[in-house]
Amino acid sequence: MQNPKVSILIPFKNTAHFLPECLDSILNQSYVHWEVLAVNDHSDDESFELLSAYSQKDSRIKVFTNEGEGIIPALRTAYANSTGNFVTRMDSDDIMEPNRLQFMWDVLIKNGKGHVAVGQVKYFSDRGISNGYERYEAWLNELTSTGKNYSEIYKECVIPSPCWMTYREDFEFCGAFKPNRYPEDYDLTFRFYEKGLKIIPCSEILHLWRDYDSRTSRTHEHYAQNYFLDIKLHYFLKLDYDESRPLVIWGAGFKGKTIAKSLVSKNIDFNWLCDNPQKIGKKIYGKELIHFTALESIENPQSIVTVANEIAQQEIRAFFSGLEQEPMLDYFFFC
């Protein structure tokens, strides 16, 4: 291939403690045609000095300063300075398995443009991994093993932000890092979905995902629950909502109320269902809550389900199945 180079985009901020492991895992890749575009997002530790030292030893590593502030401007800076035919992300506190770049490059070459290469992930931490992260890892890897990640895209981000690769042309087609919408990894995943990029199944763990208390996704407001709900509703209304069909919201907890309030503000009508006897018949934001069995009498509805309990979700799926309604067409789980 004329330009087999893979551009690895790495924004970093105050991760000096983890950077050596990250960078060494890149230097140890079996695939050698890569460049690192690392962008310093105003670190006040030794991250910049450490990365600069690596760049002096290996010319494939290039270091830049974020002229803006935050991860999106940093990613834009990294991408603007990249030259590879292939684009991938990396977090400065994570570790690549030695075959990650080779595996992803191989499957992209085999499948051609219009595809996203992904890999399975494994969380690690000095203090152990919580049950919530264990379940998220298992859920994500199960989707990745079959390439059916988009089938549950409205639940959580179905492509891990530091473990994907695309052709540069496809990345441009999906808007690169132009949108200013957080969480930026979830937004990019929705744009892959919107533009029809096919996910290549993967059964190998290619990325080790570090968890710790000061990790950005744990601490920054841009990764709070309301941002995720805003992105879900934005893309649902843009990509999957059929205005000719009655819209239904199922659930009146925090997520249900947040979605309902947003729909009211957009002047979008909906029916609001729940199974809580204390809420049925009451009005919230001017909308009366009704028993979920009312769904049987609504003709050709589309439903957003905001119920998080896993057992309840199974019962809800069974209810939809009894009505011969299909996921990602007639109903969408938002949690």
C-alpha positions as CSV (number, residue, x, y, z in Angstrom):
1,M,0.0,0.0,0.0
2,Q,1.3,3.5,-0.9
3,N,0.8,5.0,2.6
4,P,0.3,2.3,5.3
5,K,0.9,4.7,8.1
6,V,-1.4,4.7,11.1
7,S,-1.9,8.1,12.9
8,I,-2.3,7.6,16.7
9,L,-4.0,10.6,18.3
10,I,-3.2,11.1,22.0
11,P,-4.5,14.0,24.0
12,F,-2.8,14.1,27.4
13,K,-3.1,16.1,30.7
14,N,-1.3,15.3,33.9
15,T,-0.7,11.6,33.2
16,A,3.1,11.5,33.7
17,H,2.7,8.6,36.0
18,F,1.1,6.4,33.3
19,L,2.7,7.7,30.1
20,P,5.8,5.5,30.1
21,E,3.6,2.3,30.0
22,C,1.4,3.8,27.3
23,L,4.3,4.9,25.1
24,D,6.3,1.8,25.6
25,S,3.2,-0.3,24.5
26,I,3.2,1.7,21.3
27,L,6.9,1.4,20.7
28,N,6.5,-2.4,21.2
29,Q,3.8,-2.7,18.5
30,S,4.4,-5.5,15.9
31,Y,3.2,-3.0,13.3
32,V,5.9,-0.3,12.8
33,H,4.3,2.1,10.3
34,W,2.8,4.5,12.8
35,E,3.1,8.1,14.0
36,V,2.0,9.5,17.4
37,L,0.4,12.9,17.5
38,A,0.4,13.8,21.2
39,V,-1.2,17.0,22.3
40,N,-0.6,18.6,25.7
41,D,-3.8,19.9,27.2
42,H,-2.2,22.3,29.7
43,S,-0.6,19.7,32.0
44,D,1.0,21.0,35.2
45,D,3.0,17.9,35.9
46,E,5.9,16.4,34.0
47,S,3.8,14.9,31.1
48,F,5.1,17.3,28.5
49,E,8.7,16.9,29.4
50,L,8.4,13.1,29.5
51,L,6.7,13.0,26.1
52,S,9.2,15.4,24.6
53,A,12.0,13.1,25.8
54,Y,10.4,10.1,24.0
55,S,10.0,12.2,20.8
56,Q,13.7,13.0,20.8
57,K,14.5,9.3,20.9
58,D,11.9,8.3,18.2
59,S,11.0,10.7,15.4
60,R,7.6,8.9,14.9
61,I,6.5,10.6,18.1
62,K,5.5,14.2,17.7
63,V,4.3,16.6,20.5
64,F,2.1,19.6,20.2
65,T,0.4,22.1,22.6
66,N,-3.4,22.5,22.7
67,E,-4.2,26.1,21.7
68,G,-7.7,25.6,23.0
69,E,-8.7,23.8,26.2
70,G,-10.2,20.4,26.5
71,I,-10.1,17.1,24.7
72,I,-12.0,18.1,21.5
73,P,-9.6,21.0,20.6
74,A,-6.7,18.7,21.6
75,L,-8.0,16.0,19.2
76,R,-8.4,18.6,16.4
77,T,-4.8,19.7,16.8
78,A,-3.6,16.1,16.7
79,Y,-5.6,15.2,13.7
80,A,-4.6,18.4,11.8
81,N,-1.0,17.4,12.1
82,S,-1.5,13.7,11.2
83,T,-0.4,12.3,7.8
84,G,-1.5,8.6,7.9
85,N,-4.0,6.9,5.7
86,F,-5.4,5.3,8.9
87,V,-6.6,7.0,12.1
88,T,-6.9,5.6,15.6
89,R,-7.1,7.0,19.1
90,M,-5.2,6.2,22.3
91,D,-5.6,7.4,25.9
92,S,-2.4,8.4,27.6
93,D,-3.1,6.3,30.6
94,D,-3.9,3.0,28.8
95,I,-1.9,0.2,27.3
96,M,-2.0,-1.4,23.8
97,E,-1.6,-5.1,23.4
98,P,1.5,-5.7,21.1
99,N,-0.7,-6.8,18.1
100,R,-3.3,-4.1,18.3
101,L,-2.2,-2.0,15.4
102,Q,-1.3,-4.9,13.2
103,F,-4.7,-6.6,13.8
104,M,-6.7,-3.5,13.1
105,W,-4.7,-2.6,10.0
106,D,-5.0,-6.2,8.7
107,V,-8.8,-6.4,9.0
108,L,-9.3,-2.9,7.5
109,I,-7.2,-3.9,4.5
110,K,-9.2,-7.1,4.2
111,N,-12.6,-5.5,4.5
112,G,-11.9,-2.2,2.7
113,K,-13.3,1.3,3.2
114,G,-16.6,1.8,4.9
115,H,-15.6,-0.2,7.9
116,V,-14.5,0.4,11.5
117,A,-12.0,-1.9,13.2
118,V,-12.6,-2.4,16.9
119,G,-11.1,-4.5,19.6
120,Q,-12.1,-6.1,22.8
121,V,-11.0,-4.3,26.0
122,K,-10.0,-5.3,29.5
123,Y,-10.2,-2.9,32.5
124,F,-7.4,-2.9,35.0
125,S,-6.8,-1.0,38.2
126,D,-4.5,-1.0,41.2
127,R,-7.5,-1.3,43.5
128,G,-9.5,-3.8,41.5
129,I,-12.5,-3.3,39.1
130,S,-16.0,-2.6,40.3
131,N,-18.9,-4.8,39.4
132,G,-20.3,-2.0,37.2
133,Y,-17.2,-1.8,35.1
134,E,-17.0,-5.6,34.9
135,R,-20.5,-5.7,33.5
136,Y,-19.8,-2.9,31.0
137,E,-16.7,-4.7,29.8
138,A,-18.5,-8.0,29.3
139,W,-21.4,-6.2,27.6
140,L,-19.1,-4.3,25.3
141,N,-17.0,-7.3,24.4
142,E,-20.0,-9.4,23.7
143,L,-21.2,-6.8,21.2
144,T,-17.7,-6.5,19.6
145,S,-17.4,-10.2,19.2
146,T,-20.3,-10.2,16.7
147,G,-19.9,-6.7,15.4
148,K,-23.5,-5.9,16.4
149,N,-22.4,-2.9,18.5
150,Y,-24.9,-0.5,17.0
151,S,-27.8,-2.7,18.1
152,E,-27.6,-1.2,21.6
153,I,-26.1,2.2,20.7
154,Y,-28.7,4.1,22.8
155,K,-27.8,2.3,26.0
156,E,-24.1,3.3,26.3
157,C,-21.1,4.1,24.1
158,V,-20.7,0.9,22.1
159,I,-17.2,1.6,20.7
160,P,-14.4,2.2,23.3
161,S,-12.9,5.6,22.7
162,P,-9.3,4.5,22.6
163,C,-9.8,1.3,20.6
164,W,-11.0,1.8,17.0
165,M,-9.4,2.4,13.6
166,T,-10.7,3.7,10.3
167,Y,-9.5,4.8,6.9
168,R,-8.8,8.5,6.8
169,E,-11.4,9.0,4.1
170,D,-14.1,7.4,6.2
171,F,-13.1,9.4,9.3
172,E,-13.4,12.6,7.2
173,F,-16.8,11.4,5.9
174,C,-18.0,11.1,9.4
175,G,-17.0,14.6,10.3
176,A,-13.7,13.8,12.2
177,F,-13.6,16.0,15.3
178,K,-15.5,19.0,13.9
179,P,-18.6,18.7,16.2
180,N,-18.3,20.4,19.5
181,R,-20.5,17.9,21.3
182,Y,-19.6,15.9,24.5
183,P,-19.0,13.1,25.3
184,E,-16.9,13.3,22.1
185,D,-16.4,9.5,21.9
186,Y,-20.1,8.8,22.1
187,D,-20.8,11.5,19.5
188,L,-18.2,10.0,17.1
189,T,-19.8,6.5,17.6
190,F,-23.2,7.9,16.6
191,R,-21.6,9.5,13.5
192,F,-20.1,6.1,12.5
193,Y,-23.6,4.7,12.9
194,E,-25.2,7.6,11.0
195,K,-22.8,7.3,8.0
196,G,-23.2,3.5,7.8
197,L,-19.7,2.4,8.7
198,K,-19.8,-1.3,9.3
199,I,-18.1,-2.7,12.5
200,I,-15.7,-5.6,11.9
201,P,-16.2,-8.3,14.6
202,C,-13.3,-8.9,16.9
203,S,-12.8,-11.7,19.5
204,E,-9.3,-10.6,20.7
205,I,-8.5,-8.3,23.6
206,L,-6.5,-5.5,22.0
207,H,-6.6,-2.7,24.6
208,L,-6.1,-2.5,28.4
209,W,-8.3,0.3,29.8
210,R,-7.0,1.8,33.1
211,D,-9.4,2.9,35.8
212,Y,-8.6,5.3,38.6
213,D,-10.3,8.0,40.6
214,S,-9.0,11.0,38.7
215,R,-9.7,9.6,35.3
216,T,-11.4,12.3,33.1
217,S,-14.5,10.2,32.4
218,R,-15.0,10.0,36.2
219,T,-14.4,13.6,37.1
220,H,-15.3,16.0,34.2
221,E,-18.7,17.4,33.9
222,H,-18.8,16.6,30.1
223,Y,-19.2,13.0,31.1
224,A,-22.1,13.4,33.5
225,Q,-25.3,11.6,32.9
226,N,-27.2,14.5,31.4
227,Y,-24.7,14.9,28.6
228,F,-25.2,11.2,27.6
229,L,-28.9,11.7,27.6
230,D,-28.7,14.8,25.5
231,I,-26.6,12.9,22.8
232,K,-29.0,9.9,22.8
233,L,-32.0,12.1,22.3
234,H,-30.3,14.3,19.7
235,Y,-29.4,11.3,17.5
236,F,-32.6,9.4,18.1
237,L,-34.6,12.4,16.9
238,K,-32.2,12.8,13.9
239,L,-31.8,9.2,12.8
240,D,-34.5,6.8,14.1
241,Y,-37.5,8.9,15.2
242,D,-40.5,8.6,12.8
243,E,-42.6,11.7,13.2
244,S,-45.6,9.9,11.7
245,R,-45.7,7.5,14.6
246,P,-46.8,8.2,18.2
247,L,-43.8,8.6,20.6
248,V,-43.8,6.8,23.9
249,I,-41.5,7.3,27.0
250,W,-41.4,4.3,29.4
251,G,-40.2,5.2,32.9
252,A,-40.4,8.2,35.2
253,G,-37.1,8.1,37.1
254,F,-34.3,10.6,36.6
255,K,-33.6,9.6,33.0
256,G,-37.3,9.4,32.0
257,K,-38.0,12.8,33.5
258,T,-34.9,14.3,31.8
259,I,-36.0,12.9,28.4
260,A,-39.6,14.0,29.0
261,K,-38.6,17.6,30.0
262,S,-36.4,17.9,26.8
263,L,-39.2,16.7,24.6
264,V,-41.7,19.2,26.2
265,S,-39.2,22.0,25.5
266,K,-39.0,20.9,21.9
267,N,-42.8,20.8,21.6
268,I,-42.7,17.0,20.7
269,D,-45.8,15.2,21.9
270,F,-45.5,11.8,23.6
271,N,-47.3,9.3,25.8
272,W,-45.7,8.6,29.2
273,L,-45.8,5.1,30.6
274,C,-44.8,3.7,34.0
275,D,-45.7,0.8,36.3
276,N,-45.4,2.8,39.6
277,P,-48.9,3.0,41.2
278,Q,-47.8,6.2,43.1
279,K,-47.1,8.0,39.8
280,I,-49.8,6.7,37.5
281,G,-52.5,9.4,37.0
282,K,-50.2,12.2,38.1
283,K,-48.9,14.9,35.9
284,I,-45.2,15.9,35.5
285,Y,-44.3,18.8,33.1
286,G,-47.9,18.8,32.2
287,K,-48.0,15.2,31.0
288,E,-50.1,12.6,32.7
289,L,-48.4,9.2,33.4
290,I,-50.4,6.2,32.4
291,H,-50.1,2.4,33.0
292,F,-47.7,0.6,30.6
293,T,-50.5,-1.7,29.3
294,A,-51.9,1.4,27.5
295,L,-49.2,0.7,24.9
296,E,-51.4,-2.1,23.6
297,S,-54.0,0.4,22.4
298,I,-51.5,2.9,20.8
299,E,-51.3,2.3,17.1
300,N,-47.8,1.8,15.7
301,P,-45.8,3.5,18.5
302,Q,-42.1,4.1,18.9
303,S,-40.9,3.7,22.5
304,I,-37.9,5.1,24.4
305,V,-37.3,2.9,27.5
306,T,-35.5,4.6,30.4
307,V,-35.9,1.7,32.9
308,A,-32.4,0.6,34.1
309,N,-33.2,-2.5,36.2
310,E,-32.0,-5.5,34.2
311,I,-34.9,-7.8,35.4
312,A,-37.4,-5.1,34.5
313,Q,-35.7,-4.7,31.1
314,Q,-36.2,-8.4,30.4
315,E,-39.9,-8.2,31.3
316,I,-40.2,-5.1,29.1
317,R,-38.5,-6.9,26.1
318,A,-41.0,-9.8,26.6
319,F,-43.9,-7.3,26.6
320,F,-42.7,-5.8,23.3
321,S,-42.2,-9.2,21.8
322,G,-45.7,-10.1,22.7
323,L,-46.8,-7.1,20.7
324,E,-44.6,-8.2,17.8
325,Q,-42.5,-5.0,18.1
326,E,-38.8,-5.0,17.2
327,P,-35.7,-3.4,18.9
328,M,-34.1,-0.5,17.1
329,L,-37.2,0.0,15.1
330,D,-40.2,0.0,17.4
331,Y,-38.4,0.4,20.8
332,F,-35.1,1.8,22.0
333,F,-33.4,1.2,25.4
334,F,-31.8,4.4,26.6
335,C,-30.1,2.7,29.6
